[in-house]
Amino acid sequence: MELRGTNFVLREWRKDDVTSLQKHANNVNINSFLLDRFPNPYTSKAARRWVALMLQQKPQVNFAIDVRGFVVGVIGLDMREDVYRKSPLLGYWVGEAFWGRGIMTEAVKLIVDYGFKNLDIVRIQAGVLSNNPASMRVLEKAGFIKEGILRNGIVKNELILDEHIYGILKT
């Protein structure tokens, strides 16, 4: 399974992705915008664990962002259960060396299209920490609408932050 972007590919995971994943994920500037479950430092052990988990996914909802054969980021849908079963959460990051190149906006559009065409969902939701305006712009450029702000809803690195909630609906 591949979703082709202009200068990158969203693809399924391979066992040999561990080294490149660990190299790009082990960055405090990336970690500061993600949930605490994203390890810091991002060790080879964490990368091996992630890749092993991704090799078992069915259906495929999480993709490696591949530039010239190397994993430089991740994008995926976190399928939820119960009353949220048709409303997955979108998550993503790309290595700092690739920021500002338009990769993530295009990747978000690809994953949204993939999700609505291939999964039994009606909306995709994303939460963004208030210290990450670049991610808010990515979502807005990809067609997401800001639906609200959960004031003081996040604690990250001992800072109290707002969480901006974005959504896009299947049309």
Backbone as JSON Lines, residues from 0, in Angstrom:
{"i":0,"aa":"M","n":[0.85,-1.18,0.0],"ca":[0.0,0.0,0.0],"c":[0.89,1.24,0.0]}
{"i":1,"aa":"E","n":[0.72,2.09,-0.99],"ca":[1.44,3.35,-1.07],"c":[0.5,4.48,-1.48]}
{"i":2,"aa":"L","n":[0.7,5.62,-0.86],"ca":[0.01,6.84,-1.24],"c":[1.1,7.82,-1.66]}
{"i":3,"aa":"R","n":[1.09,8.23,-2.91],"ca":[2.18,9.04,-3.46],"c":[1.91,10.53,-3.31]}
{"i":4,"aa":"G","n":[2.88,11.21,-2.7],"ca":[2.88,12.66,-2.64],"c":[3.84,13.21,-3.68]}
{"i":5,"aa":"T","n":[4.01,14.5,-3.7],"ca":[4.88,15.13,-4.69],"c":[6.34,14.72,-4.51]}
{"i":6,"aa":"N","n":[6.84,14.8,-3.27],"ca":[8.25,14.49,-3.0],"c":[8.42,13.45,-1.91]}
{"i":7,"aa":"F","n":[7.4,12.65,-1.7],"ca":[7.43,11.64,-0.63],"c":[6.39,10.57,-0.95]}
{"i":8,"aa":"V","n":[6.45,9.49,-0.18],"ca":[5.48,8.41,-0.28],"c":[5.0,8.06,1.12]}
{"i":9,"aa":"L","n":[3.71,7.85,1.27],"ca":[3.18,7.25,2.5],"c":[3.09,5.77,2.21]}
{"i":10,"aa":"R","n":[3.77,4.97,3.0],"ca":[3.83,3.54,2.7],"c":[3.72,2.71,3.97]}
{"i":11,"aa":"E","n":[3.54,1.4,3.73],"ca":[3.51,0.48,4.87],"c":[4.91,0.37,5.46]}
{"i":12,"aa":"W","n":[4.94,-0.13,6.66],"ca":[6.19,-0.24,7.41],"c":[6.99,-1.45,6.99]}
{"i":13,"aa":"R","n":[8.33,-1.34,7.13],"ca":[9.26,-2.44,6.85],"c":[10.18,-2.62,8.05]}
{"i":14,"aa":"K","n":[10.67,-3.83,8.23],"ca":[11.57,-4.11,9.35],"c":[12.8,-3.21,9.36]}
{"i":15,"aa":"D","n":[13.27,-2.82,8.18],"ca":[14.5,-2.03,8.11],"c":[14.27,-0.52,8.31]}
{"i":16,"aa":"D","n":[13.08,-0.14,8.77],"ca":[12.78,1.28,9.03],"c":[13.26,1.77,10.4]}
{"i":17,"aa":"V","n":[13.73,0.88,11.23],"ca":[14.04,1.22,12.62],"c":[15.08,2.33,12.73]}
{"i":18,"aa":"T","n":[16.19,2.21,12.01],"ca":[17.29,3.17,12.15],"c":[16.87,4.57,11.74]}
{"i":19,"aa":"S","n":[16.22,4.68,10.59],"ca":[15.79,5.99,10.1],"c":[14.71,6.6,10.99]}
{"i":20,"aa":"L","n":[13.77,5.76,11.45],"ca":[12.73,6.23,12.37],"c":[13.37,6.81,13.63]}
{"i":21,"aa":"Q","n":[14.27,6.06,14.22],"ca":[14.9,6.51,15.47],"c":[15.68,7.81,15.26]}
{"i":22,"aa":"K","n":[16.38,7.92,14.14],"ca":[17.17,9.12,13.83],"c":[16.29,10.37,13.8]}
{"i":23,"aa":"H","n":[15.16,10.3,13.12],"ca":[14.32,11.49,12.95],"c":[13.39,11.73,14.15]}
{"i":24,"aa":"A","n":[13.01,10.68,14.86],"ca":[12.1,10.82,16.0],"c":[12.81,11.31,17.26]}
{"i":25,"aa":"N","n":[14.09,11.08,17.36],"ca":[14.84,11.43,18.56],"c":[15.2,12.91,18.53]}
{"i":26,"aa":"N","n":[14.19,13.77,18.75],"ca":[14.37,15.2,18.64],"c":[13.42,15.88,19.63]}
{"i":27,"aa":"V","n":[13.96,16.62,20.55],"ca":[13.14,17.27,21.57],"c":[12.16,18.26,20.93]}
{"i":28,"aa":"N","n":[12.51,18.84,19.79],"ca":[11.62,19.79,19.14],"c":[10.38,19.1,18.56]}
{"i":29,"aa":"I","n":[10.49,17.84,18.22],"ca":[9.32,17.07,17.79],"c":[8.54,16.63,19.02]}
{"i":30,"aa":"N","n":[9.23,16.1,19.99],"ca":[8.59,15.61,21.21],"c":[7.77,16.67,21.91]}
{"i":31,"aa":"S","n":[8.19,17.93,21.85],"ca":[7.49,18.98,22.59],"c":[6.09,19.27,22.06]}
{"i":32,"aa":"F","n":[5.76,18.75,20.87],"ca":[4.44,18.98,20.28],"c":[3.55,17.73,20.3]}
{"i":33,"aa":"L","n":[4.05,16.64,20.87],"ca":[3.32,15.37,20.84],"c":[2.92,14.93,22.24]}
{"i":34,"aa":"L","n":[2.04,13.92,22.29],"ca":[1.63,13.37,23.58],"c":[2.83,12.76,24.3]}
{"i":35,"aa":"D","n":[2.73,12.64,25.6],"ca":[3.83,12.09,26.39],"c":[4.11,10.63,26.08]}
{"i":36,"aa":"R","n":[3.17,9.92,25.46],"ca":[3.44,8.52,25.11],"c":[4.5,8.4,24.02]}
{"i":37,"aa":"F","n":[4.82,9.51,23.34],"ca":[5.91,9.53,22.36],"c":[7.2,9.67,23.16]}
{"i":38,"aa":"P","n":[8.07,8.65,23.11],"ca":[9.24,8.62,24.0],"c":[10.24,9.75,23.74]}
{"i":39,"aa":"N","n":[10.88,10.19,24.8],"ca":[11.98,11.14,24.71],"c":[12.99,10.8,25.8]}
{"i":40,"aa":"P","n":[14.2,10.39,25.45],"ca":[14.71,10.23,24.1],"c":[14.03,9.07,23.36]}
{"i":41,"aa":"Y","n":[14.03,9.15,22.03],"ca":[13.44,8.11,21.2],"c":[14.56,7.12,20.86]}
{"i":42,"aa":"T","n":[14.58,6.01,21.58],"ca":[15.67,5.05,21.49],"c":[15.44,4.05,20.36]}
{"i":43,"aa":"S","n":[16.49,3.29,20.05],"ca":[16.37,2.21,19.06],"c":[15.35,1.18,19.53]}
{"i":44,"aa":"K","n":[15.31,0.93,20.84],"ca":[14.33,-0.01,21.38],"c":[12.9,0.48,21.12]}
{"i":45,"aa":"A","n":[12.65,1.77,21.33],"ca":[11.33,2.33,21.05],"c":[10.99,2.22,19.57]}
{"i":46,"aa":"A","n":[11.96,2.47,18.72],"ca":[11.74,2.37,17.27],"c":[11.44,0.93,16.87]}
{"i":47,"aa":"R","n":[12.17,-0.03,17.42],"ca":[11.91,-1.45,17.11],"c":[10.5,-1.85,17.56]}
{"i":48,"aa":"R","n":[10.12,-1.4,18.75],"ca":[8.8,-1.72,19.29],"c":[7.7,-1.14,18.37]}
{"i":49,"aa":"W","n":[7.87,0.11,17.94],"ca":[6.89,0.76,17.07],"c":[6.76,0.03,15.73]}
{"i":50,"aa":"V","n":[7.9,-0.25,15.11],"ca":[7.87,-0.92,13.81],"c":[7.23,-2.3,13.94]}
{"i":51,"aa":"A","n":[7.56,-3.04,14.98],"ca":[6.94,-4.36,15.18],"c":[5.43,-4.25,15.31]}
{"i":52,"aa":"L","n":[4.97,-3.25,16.04],"ca":[3.53,-3.03,16.19],"c":[2.89,-2.67,14.85]}
{"i":53,"aa":"M","n":[3.55,-1.82,14.08],"ca":[3.01,-1.38,12.8],"c":[2.95,-2.51,11.77]}
{"i":54,"aa":"L","n":[3.85,-3.46,11.87],"ca":[3.85,-4.59,10.94],"c":[2.64,-5.49,11.14]}
{"i":55,"aa":"Q","n":[1.96,-5.36,12.28],"ca":[0.8,-6.19,12.6],"c":[-0.54,-5.5,12.34]}
{"i":56,"aa":"Q","n":[-0.53,-4.24,11.94],"ca":[-1.79,-3.5,11.84],"c":[-2.68,-4.0,10.71]}
{"i":57,"aa":"K","n":[-3.96,-4.1,11.02],"ca":[-4.98,-4.46,10.05],"c":[-6.28,-3.8,10.49]}
{"i":58,"aa":"P","n":[-6.89,-2.96,9.71],"ca":[-6.42,-2.48,8.42],"c":[-5.26,-1.51,8.59]}
{"i":59,"aa":"Q","n":[-4.59,-1.19,7.51],"ca":[-3.5,-0.23,7.59],"c":[-4.06,1.15,7.81]}
{"i":60,"aa":"V","n":[-3.68,1.75,8.93],"ca":[-4.12,3.11,9.27],"c":[-2.95,3.99,9.65]}
{"i":61,"aa":"N","n":[-1.75,3.44,9.66],"ca":[-0.57,4.18,10.05],"c":[0.5,3.98,8.98]}
{"i":62,"aa":"F","n":[1.06,5.08,8.5],"ca":[1.99,5.04,7.39],"c":[3.32,5.68,7.74]}
{"i":63,"aa":"A","n":[4.39,5.12,7.17],"ca":[5.7,5.75,7.22],"c":[5.72,6.85,6.16]}
{"i":64,"aa":"I","n":[6.28,7.99,6.51],"ca":[6.51,9.05,5.52],"c":[7.93,8.83,5.0]}
{"i":65,"aa":"D","n":[8.02,8.45,3.73],"ca":[9.27,8.03,3.11],"c":[9.73,9.1,2.12]}
{"i":66,"aa":"V","n":[10.95,9.57,2.33],"ca":[11.61,10.46,1.39],"c":[12.88,9.77,0.93]}
{"i":67,"aa":"R","n":[12.95,9.49,-0.35],"ca":[14.12,8.83,-0.97],"c":[14.52,7.54,-0.25]}
{"i":68,"aa":"G","n":[13.52,6.76,0.17],"ca":[13.79,5.45,0.77],"c":[13.99,5.45,2.27]}
{"i":69,"aa":"F","n":[13.88,6.59,2.91],"ca":[14.1,6.68,4.35],"c":[12.86,7.22,5.06]}
{"i":70,"aa":"V","n":[12.54,6.64,6.22],"ca":[11.43,7.13,7.02],"c":[11.85,8.43,7.68]}
{"i":71,"aa":"V","n":[11.07,9.48,7.42],"ca":[11.38,10.8,8.0],"c":[10.22,11.3,8.86]}
{"i":72,"aa":"G","n":[9.17,10.47,8.99],"ca":[8.03,10.87,9.79],"c":[6.96,9.8,9.77]}
{"i":73,"aa":"V","n":[5.85,10.11,10.42],"ca":[4.75,9.17,10.6],"c":[3.44,9.93,10.47]}
{"i":74,"aa":"I","n":[2.45,9.28,9.9],"ca":[1.09,9.82,9.9],"c":[0.13,8.65,10.03]}
{"i":75,"aa":"G","n":[-0.92,8.84,10.83],"ca":[-1.85,7.74,11.0],"c":[-3.14,8.16,11.67]}
{"i":76,"aa":"L","n":[-4.08,7.24,11.59],"ca":[-5.37,7.41,12.23],"c":[-5.45,6.47,13.42]}
{"i":77,"aa":"D","n":[-5.81,7.01,14.56],"ca":[-5.99,6.23,15.78],"c":[-7.47,5.87,15.85]}
{"i":78,"aa":"M","n":[-7.77,4.63,15.46],"ca":[-9.16,4.17,15.43],"c":[-9.64,4.0,16.87]}
{"i":79,"aa":"R","n":[-10.77,4.61,17.16],"ca":[-11.3,4.57,18.52],"c":[-12.46,3.58,18.59]}
{"i":80,"aa":"E","n":[-12.94,3.37,19.79],"ca":[-14.01,2.4,20.03],"c":[-15.23,3.1,20.61]}
{"i":81,"aa":"D","n":[-16.26,2.28,20.85],"ca":[-17.47,2.73,21.52],"c":[-18.13,3.84,20.69]}
{"i":82,"aa":"V","n":[-18.57,4.91,21.29],"ca":[-19.3,5.96,20.58],"c":[-18.4,6.74,19.61]}
{"i":83,"aa":"Y","n":[-17.09,6.55,19.7],"ca":[-16.14,7.23,18.83],"c":[-15.68,6.37,17.64]}
{"i":84,"aa":"R","n":[-16.32,5.24,17.43],"ca":[-15.83,4.26,16.45],"c":[-15.8,4.75,15.01]}
{"i":85,"aa":"K","n":[-16.53,5.79,14.69],"ca":[-16.52,6.33,13.32],"c":[-15.8,7.68,13.25]}
{"i":86,"aa":"S","n":[-15.01,7.96,14.28],"ca":[-14.35,9.27,14.38],"c":[-12.91,9.1,14.89]}
{"i":87,"aa":"P","n":[-12.01,8.63,14.04],"ca":[-10.62,8.43,14.5],"c":[-9.9,9.75,14.72]}
{"i":88,"aa":"L","n":[-8.82,9.65,15.48],"ca":[-7.94,10.79,15.71],"c":[-6.77,10.72,14.73]}
{"i":89,"aa":"L","n":[-6.42,11.85,14.18],"ca":[-5.28,11.97,13.28],"c":[-4.05,12.35,14.09]}
{"i":90,"aa":"G","n":[-2.95,11.69,13.83],"ca":[-1.68,12.04,14.45],"c":[-0.57,12.04,13.41]}
{"i":91,"aa":"Y","n":[0.43,12.9,13.59],"ca":[1.51,12.97,12.62],"c":[2.7,13.72,13.18]}
{"i":92,"aa":"W","n":[3.84,13.47,12.58],"ca":[5.04,14.27,12.81],"c":[5.99,14.01,11.63]}
{"i":93,"aa":"V","n":[6.87,14.96,11.39],"ca":[7.9,14.81,10.37],"c":[9.19,15.37,10.94]}
{"i":94,"aa":"G","n":[10.31,14.77,10.55],"ca":[11.61,15.2,11.04],"c":[11.86,16.68,10.82]}
{"i":95,"aa":"E","n":[12.54,17.3,11.76],"ca":[12.75,18.75,11.72],"c":[13.43,19.21,10.43]}
{"i":96,"aa":"A","n":[14.29,18.41,9.86],"ca":[14.96,18.78,8.61],"c":[13.98,18.91,7.45]}
{"i":97,"aa":"F","n":[12.75,18.42,7.63],"ca":[11.74,18.43,6.56],"c":[10.61,19.41,6.84]}
{"i":98,"aa":"W","n":[10.72,20.2,7.9],"ca":[9.7,21.19,8.22],"c":[9.68,22.27,7.15]}
{"i":99,"aa":"G","n":[8.51,22.81,6.89],"ca":[8.37,23.93,5.97],"c":[8.42,23.58,4.49]}
{"i":100,"aa":"R","n":[8.36,22.3,4.16],"ca":[8.43,21.87,2.76],"c":[7.08,21.49,2.18]}
{"i":101,"aa":"G","n":[6.02,21.61,2.97],"ca":[4.68,21.25,2.48],"c":[4.37,19.77,2.52]}
{"i":102,"aa":"I","n":[5.29,18.99,3.03],"ca":[5.08,17.54,3.08],"c":[3.88,17.19,3.93]}
{"i":103,"aa":"M","n":[3.78,17.78,5.11],"ca":[2.73,17.36,6.03],"c":[1.35,17.77,5.55]}
{"i":104,"aa":"T","n":[1.2,18.94,4.97],"ca":[-0.12,19.33,4.46],"c":[-0.58,18.34,3.4]}
{"i":105,"aa":"E","n":[0.3,17.99,2.5],"ca":[-0.05,17.03,1.45],"c":[-0.31,15.65,2.04]}
{"i":106,"aa":"A","n":[0.49,15.24,3.02],"ca":[0.3,13.94,3.66],"c":[-1.05,13.87,4.37]}
{"i":107,"aa":"V","n":[-1.45,14.96,5.04],"ca":[-2.75,14.99,5.72],"c":[-3.87,14.83,4.69]}
{"i":108,"aa":"K","n":[-3.79,15.53,3.59],"ca":[-4.81,15.39,2.54],"c":[-4.89,13.95,2.03]}
{"i":109,"aa":"L","n":[-3.73,13.31,1.85],"ca":[-3.71,11.92,1.38],"c":[-4.35,10.97,2.38]}
{"i":110,"aa":"I","n":[-4.03,11.12,3.66],"ca":[-4.55,10.21,4.67],"c":[-6.05,10.43,4.88]}
{"i":111,"aa":"V","n":[-6.5,11.67,4.77],"ca":[-7.94,11.95,4.88],"c":[-8.69,11.27,3.74]}
{"i":112,"aa":"D","n":[-8.18,11.43,2.52],"ca":[-8.81,10.8,1.36],"c":[-8.81,9.28,1.51]}
{"i":113,"aa":"Y","n":[-7.68,8.73,1.92],"ca":[-7.57,7.28,2.15],"c":[-8.58,6.83,3.21]}
{"i":114,"aa":"G","n":[-8.64,7.53,4.31],"ca":[-9.53,7.14,5.41],"c":[-10.99,7.15,4.99]}
{"i":115,"aa":"F","n":[-11.42,8.2,4.34],"ca":[-12.82,8.3,3.95],"c":[-13.19,7.3,2.85]}
{"i":116,"aa":"K","n":[-12.25,6.93,2.01],"ca":[-12.53,5.97,0.93],"c":[-12.47,4.52,1.39]}
{"i":117,"aa":"N","n":[-11.64,4.23,2.39],"ca":[-11.35,2.84,2.74],"c":[-11.81,2.39,4.11]}
{"i":118,"aa":"L","n":[-12.21,3.31,4.96],"ca":[-12.6,2.96,6.33],"c":[-14.05,3.39,6.57]}
{"i":119,"aa":"D","n":[-14.69,2.72,7.49],"ca":[-16.08,3.04,7.83],"c":[-16.09,4.17,8.87]}
{"i":120,"aa":"I","n":[-15.77,5.39,8.4],"ca":[-15.7,6.55,9.28],"c":[-16.48,7.7,8.66]}
{"i":121,"aa":"V","n":[-16.87,8.65,9.51],"ca":[-17.63,9.81,9.03],"c":[-16.92,11.14,9.32]}
{"i":122,"aa":"R","n":[-15.9,11.11,10.17],"ca":[-15.14,12.32,10.49],"c":[-13.76,11.92,10.94]}
{"i":123,"aa":"I","n":[-12.84,12.86,10.86],"ca":[-11.49,12.69,11.39],"c":[-11.23,13.91,12.27]}
{"i":124,"aa":"Q","n":[-10.68,13.66,13.43],"ca":[-10.45,14.71,14.41],"c":[-8.96,14.79,14.72]}
{"i":125,"aa":"A","n":[-8.49,15.99,15.04],"ca":[-7.1,16.19,15.45],"c":[-7.06,17.2,16.58]}
{"i":126,"aa":"G","n":[-6.18,16.95,17.53],"ca":[-5.93,17.89,18.62],"c":[-4.53,18.44,18.49]}
{"i":127,"aa":"V","n":[-4.39,19.75,18.66],"ca":[-3.09,20.4,18.51],"c":[-2.8,21.22,19.77]}
{"i":128,"aa":"L","n":[-1.61,21.04,20.31],"ca":[-1.19,21.84,21.45],"c":[-1.05,23.3,21.04]}
{"i":129,"aa":"S","n":[-1.4,24.2,21.93],"ca":[-1.42,25.63,21.6],"c":[-0.05,26.2,21.26]}
{"i":130,"aa":"N","n":[1.02,25.48,21.58],"ca":[2.36,25.96,21.25],"c":[2.81,25.51,19.86]}
{"i":131,"aa":"N","n":[1.85,25.01,19.05],"ca":[2.21,24.48,17.73],"c":[1.36,25.11,16.62]}
{"i":132,"aa":"P","n":[1.51,26.4,16.38],"ca":[0.71,27.04,15.33],"c":[1.0,26.49,13.94]}
{"i":133,"aa":"A","n":[2.19,25.97,13.69],"ca":[2.5,25.4,12.38],"c":[1.59,24.2,12.09]}
{"i":134,"aa":"S","n":[1.32,23.38,13.1],"ca":[0.44,22.24,12.9],"c":[-1.0,22.69,12.67]}
{"i":135,"aa":"M","n":[-1.4,23.76,13.31],"ca":[-2.74,24.3,13.07],"c":[-2.87,24.75,11.62]}
{"i":136,"aa":"R","n":[-1.84,25.39,11.08],"ca":[-1.87,25.83,9.68],"c":[-1.93,24.63,8.75]}
{"i":137,"aa":"V","n":[-1.2,23.55,9.06],"ca":[-1.25,22.33,8.25],"c":[-2.68,21.85,8.14]}
{"i":138,"aa":"L","n":[-3.36,21.72,9.26],"ca":[-4.73,21.21,9.26],"c":[-5.67,22.14,8.5]}
{"i":139,"aa":"E","n":[-5.53,23.43,8.72],"ca":[-6.4,24.38,8.02],"c":[-6.18,24.33,6.52]}
{"i":140,"aa":"K","n":[-4.93,24.22,6.07],"ca":[-4.64,24.11,4.63],"c":[-5.19,22.81,4.05]}
{"i":141,"aa":"A","n":[-5.31,21.8,4.89],"ca":[-5.82,20.49,4.45],"c":[-7.34,20.41,4.53]}
{"i":142,"aa":"G","n":[-8.01,21.5,4.93],"ca":[-9.47,21.52,4.93],"c":[-10.13,21.27,6.27]}
{"i":143,"aa":"F","n":[-9.36,21.11,7.33],"ca":[-9.92,20.92,8.66],"c":[-10.46,22.25,9.18]}
{"i":144,"aa":"I","n":[-11.47,22.18,10.02],"ca":[-12.07,23.34,10.65],"c":[-11.78,23.29,12.15]}
{"i":145,"aa":"K","n":[-11.36,24.44,12.71],"ca":[-11.19,24.5,14.17],"c":[-12.57,24.5,14.79]}
{"i":146,"aa":"E","n":[-12.83,23.51,15.64],"ca":[-14.15,23.34,16.25],"c":[-14.2,23.83,17.68]}
{"i":147,"aa":"G","n":[-13.05,24.03,18.28],"ca":[-13.05,24.51,19.65],"c":[-11.67,24.5,20.26]}
{"i":148,"aa":"I","n":[-11.61,25.04,21.45],"ca":[-10.37,25.07,22.22],"c":[-10.68,24.56,23.61]}
{"i":149,"aa":"L","n":[-9.95,23.55,24.02],"ca":[-10.06,23.04,25.39],"c":[-9.03,23.8,26.22]}
{"i":150,"aa":"R","n":[-9.5,24.82,26.92],"ca":[-8.6,25.69,27.67],"c":[-7.94,24.94,28.81]}
{"i":151,"aa":"N","n":[-6.62,25.14,28.92],"ca":[-5.81,24.49,29.97],"c":[-6.03,22.98,30.01]}
{"i":152,"aa":"G","n":[-6.23,22.38,28.85],"ca":[-6.54,20.95,28.78],"c":[-5.34,20.03,28.69]}
{"i":153,"aa":"I","n":[-4.15,20.59,28.55],"ca":[-2.93,19.8,28.32],"c":[-1.85,20.21,29.31]}
{"i":154,"aa":"V","n":[-1.1,19.23,29.79],"ca":[0.12,19.5,30.54],"c":[1.25,18.85,29.76]}
{"i":155,"aa":"K","n":[2.16,19.66,29.23],"ca":[3.29,19.16,28.46],"c":[4.55,19.87,28.92]}
{"i":156,"aa":"N","n":[5.53,19.08,29.31],"ca":[6.8,19.64,29.8],"c":[6.56,20.65,30.93]}
{"i":157,"aa":"E","n":[5.63,20.3,31.8],"ca":[5.27,21.1,32.98],"c":[4.61,22.43,32.63]}
{"i":158,"aa":"L","n":[4.2,22.6,31.37],"ca":[3.45,23.79,30.97],"c":[1.98,23.43,30.82]}
{"i":159,"aa":"I","n":[1.11,24.32,31.25],"ca":[-0.32,24.16,31.03],"c":[-0.64,24.81,29.69]}
{"i":160,"aa":"L","n":[-1.22,24.01,28.77],"ca":[-1.49,24.49,27.41],"c":[-2.94,24.24,27.05]}
{"i":161,"aa":"D","n":[-3.43,25.02,26.09],"ca":[-4.73,24.76,25.5],"c":[-4.58,23.68,24.43]}
{"i":162,"aa":"E","n":[-5.68,22.96,24.17],"ca":[-5.71,22.01,23.06],"c":[-6.73,22.52,22.04]}
{"i":163,"aa":"H","n":[-6.28,22.72,20.81],"ca":[-7.14,23.17,19.73],"c":[-7.66,21.94,19.0]}
{"i":164,"aa":"I","n":[-9.0,21.84,18.9],"ca":[-9.64,20.68,18.3],"c":[-10.07,21.02,16.88]}
{"i":165,"aa":"Y","n":[-9.61,20.19,15.94],"ca":[-9.94,20.35,14.53],"c":[-10.68,19.12,14.05]}
{"i":166,"aa":"G","n":[-11.56,19.31,13.06],"ca":[-12.28,18.19,12.48],"c":[-12.52,18.39,11.01]}
{"i":167,"aa":"I","n":[-12.71,17.28,10.32],"ca":[-13.11,17.29,8.92],"c":[-14.13,16.17,8.75]}
{"i":168,"aa":"L","n":[-15.17,16.46,7.97],"ca":[-16.25,15.51,7.8],"c":[-16.2,14.87,6.42]}
{"i":169,"aa":"K","n":[-16.66,13.65,6.34],"ca":[-16.8,12.97,5.06],"c":[-17.94,13.67,4.31]}
{"i":170,"aa":"T","n":[-17.69,13.99,3.07],"ca":[-18.73,14.71,2.3],"c":[-19.38,13.79,1.29]}
